[in-house]
Amino acid sequence: MERALVLMGCAIGAGLSMIAGIGPGIGEGYAVGKACEAIARQPEQKSSVTTTMLMGCAVAETTGLYGFIMGLLLILLAPGMFLKKL
Amino acid sequence: MEIEVTGAKILFELPFGITITETQVNMWIVMAVIAGLCIWLTHDLKVKPTSKRQIVAEFLVKTAQNFVEGNMGKRFAFFTPYIAALFSLALGCCFVSLLGMYPPTSDLNTTLGWAAITFVLITFYKFKTNGLGGYLKGLTEPIFIMAPMNVIGEFSTPISMAFRMFGNVVSGSIISALVYAALASANSALFGWLPGFLGEWANNYPILQLGLPAVLSLYFDIFSSVLQSFIFCMLTMLYIKSAAEVE
């Protein structure tokens, strides 16, 4: 019973941790939309706009990746850690 | 279908408990390949290039120099070898996964090591431009209550850099493994019930695994790893440059 509870908690927690994916998704979409506007206004600046956009996207992705790493820890490490104590 | 997600496997053990993992061995291979490539590209150079090899080498060096000088200015042109080495090593470590080997960048120790070098460089340039007193005073900006926050901010730079690269590579490999397993089970669910040799054939040769993993690999192994290596170098340059600016 306790085993099942621990595993359930870890799995639910891992699922909840991926809510962190919402923020970067919205943010990156916004950045890409603005970059499209900028390229439409000044097509000759396309390469530098694209570089800056990819850079900003990668930095904005960080918080989502933190959530992903939390989920990874909850699935791969936490069950073993808590089950050992039972 | 078993899904196997593991870290680096320990290959052999040296005395005093030093373990040699796949990470180190694969990184040595990448380093050897890069060193060999450099030696091959730069042997018997001439003042007037006659071979295609020398033109390619000059092009690569020029690109790296323009890249670093464009982002950090002429003052930091001596960082070109370091940035170029970091970029080629990161790229090589990611591309290893195309050969089915364990990519060293999906081990946190690798990326954390590179980020630690960046952190040392940032702190060194902060000391150099502002002095010890100026550095400590900069931590208490705007008011002294914020000092713990600023200390955390100092340390969060390398940690976020390391986790960014690690997370991207690991998420790519995990998503690829999951999609691969899902396609295999979808294949056996769709075609496995077929009578006679057809079902057996479908179970042995999962045809659904043909297209999608290749596209995913194109994105995760090539696009994403080039982007992450580029961003790692870019952030290193930007942080060092902003650390050396006089306030």
Boltz contact constraints between the chains, C-beta under 6 A:
constraints:
  - contact:
      token1: [A, 54]
      token2: [B, 227]
      max_distance: 6.0
  - contact:
      token1: [A, 58]
      token2: [B, 231]
      max_distance: 6.0
  - contact:
      token1: [A, 62]
      token2: [B, 160]
      max_distance: 6.0
  - contact:
      token1: [A, 62]
      token2: [B, 164]
      max_distance: 6.0
  - contact:
      token1: [A, 65]
      token2: [B, 167]
      max_distance: 6.0
  - contact:
      token1: [A, 68]
      token2: [B, 167]
      max_distance: 6.0
  - contact:
      token1: [A, 68]
      token2: [B, 171]
      max_distance: 6.0
  - contact:
      token1: [A, 69]
      token2: [B, 167]
      max_distance: 6.0
